[in-house]
């Protein structure tokens, strides 16, 4: 978990919104750790709660994430695409 946290915070500190969206996508699509994430947890991982909310909205708009009650998870399409690329 520590390595993901460092990578997510690095995306926030040194790159733009696309890198933040990608970091959040990576958090959601780790095959061995599939679970709903709270938007708050994502904010802690990337170091900014506003950027976390923005990234979740971008991923939802692209059909890569679902959100319900403050929890977020990768869509089946996102997981399938990740498996095909991995």
C-alpha positions in Angstrom: 0.0 0.0 0.0 2.9 2.4 0.8 4.3 2.1 -2.8 0.9 3.0 -4.3 0.5 5.9 -2.0 3.9 7.3 -3.1 3.1 6.9 -6.8 -0.3 8.5 -6.4 1.2 11.5 -4.5 3.9 11.8 -7.1 1.3 12.0 -9.8 -0.4 14.8 -7.9 2.7 16.8 -7.2 4.5 16.5 -10.5 2.0 16.0 -13.2 -1.4 17.3 -14.4 -5.0 16.0 -14.2 -4.5 13.2 -16.7 -1.8 11.7 -14.4 -4.1 12.0 -11.4 -6.9 10.3 -13.3 -4.5 7.5 -14.3 -3.3 7.1 -10.7 -6.9 6.8 -9.4 -7.7 4.4 -12.3 -4.7 2.3 -11.2 -5.9 2.2 -7.6 -9.4 1.0 -8.6 -8.2 -1.6 -11.1 -5.7 -3.6 -9.1 -7.0 -7.1 -9.9 -5.8 -8.7 -6.6 -7.2 -5.9 -4.4 -10.7 -5.4 -5.9 -12.9 -3.5 -3.4 -14.9 -0.4 -3.2 -12.8 2.6 -2.3 -14.2 5.6 -0.5 -13.6 8.9 -2.2 -12.0 10.0 1.1 -9.5 7.1 0.9 -8.6 8.1 -2.7 -8.1 11.6 -1.6 -5.7 10.4 1.1 -3.8 8.3 -1.4 -3.3 11.1 -3.9 -2.9 13.8 -1.3 -5.8 16.0 -2.4 -9.5 15.5 -1.9 -10.7 17.9 -4.6 -8.5 16.2 -7.2 -9.9 12.8 -6.0 -13.4 14.0 -6.6 -12.5 15.4 -10.0 -10.7 12.2 -11.0 -13.7 10.0 -10.0 -16.0 12.2 -12.1 -13.7 11.9 -15.1 -13.5 8.2 -14.7 -17.3 7.9 -14.4 -17.7 10.0 -17.5 -15.4 7.7 -19.4 -17.3 4.6 -18.2 -14.4 3.3 -16.1 -15.8 3.8 -12.6 -19.1 3.5 -10.7 -19.9 5.5 -7.5 -22.6 5.0 -5.0 -22.9 6.4 -1.5 -19.4 7.9 -1.5 -17.8 4.6 -2.6 -16.1 4.0 -6.0 -15.1 0.9 -7.9 -13.9 0.0 -11.4 -16.4 -1.0 -14.0 -16.3 -4.4 -15.5 -15.2 -2.8 -18.8 -12.3 -1.1 -17.0 -11.2 -4.4 -15.4 -11.4 -6.2 -18.7 -9.4 -3.6 -20.5 -6.8 -3.7 -17.7 -6.6 -7.5 -18.0 -6.1 -7.3 -21.8 -3.3 -4.7 -21.4 -1.6 -6.5 -18.5 
